[in-house]
Amino acid sequence: MSFTMVVKDEASKIETTRLEDISELSAIIRIAGNINNNINVTIENNAVARRVFKLFKEIYGISPSITVRNKKLGRGLTYILNINNKVKEILEDLSIIDNNKYLSIPKEYLISDEEQLRAYLRGVFLVSGSVNDPKTSRYHMEFILDTKEYANFINKLLNSYDLNSKIIKREKNYTVYIKEAEKISDFLRVIKAFSAVMYFEDIRIYRDHKNMTNRLNNCEQANMDKVFMTANKQINDIEKLYELDMVDLLDEKLKTVIEYRMKYKESSLKELAEIMSFETGTEITKSGLNHRFRKIREILDNIENK
């Protein structure tokens, strides 16, 4: 079962009030309804189809007739719910029509309080929404809507919750989408799919931790590479001094540095300074040690430039 189906299954079982039911059903009919002398609602999810059937029965005392068809290519079923009683009354009550005129945007009373607004957005998701499983490579939630006006309306509702949603036109439809993990999680809270929120957050935290670990490992590897390159350059310089029989001509401080570098070839400057300080009883800093290696390099440069 896809994560979208999991969310819709949970959202379809939420207990709601009659006013919330009306708001939710209004969004469902506005998006998935085909209206002539009757109302046909086309649903591609069993749990959502059962939810719509329940809403009609509880609000209006009507049991829609149901036609079940195979989807194209045999991928699942499509449910068509037909209502041919009280059609005008229902459409007016749901703010789909007013004085026999179709309304692209519902009247304010359907989303006049917080719970009705949440219910309306839940209805929008049930019939037009999808969300990627947080285990996949990218976070993404979208709603496919038919007109620019309605897409702008839904986008405004979403952003009333600071979800940072945006709109893009795709062929004949308009897609409202959310790409930030935190905002997707917030939307799931808005529609009260709390089990989905917990799953989403668990995966998100795991992914964030894994990404942080990878970044730290990459940083650690980069530091190790830098340590190796620095030590290797210092060892090469020392070996050149040996080849030129120059080591015995150096002062005692440089001789000591050479001795310890050749003994601890894989140590960083910081580690080497700590080892030398401990073993010689004289405090040697990383910068002081670095200064001595620069001095060795200068000696070689002077020899090579002659």
Order of alpha helices (4+ residues) and beta strands (2+ residues): alpha-alpha-beta-beta-alpha-beta-beta-alpha-beta-beta-alpha-beta-beta-alpha-beta-beta-alpha-alpha-alpha-alpha-alpha
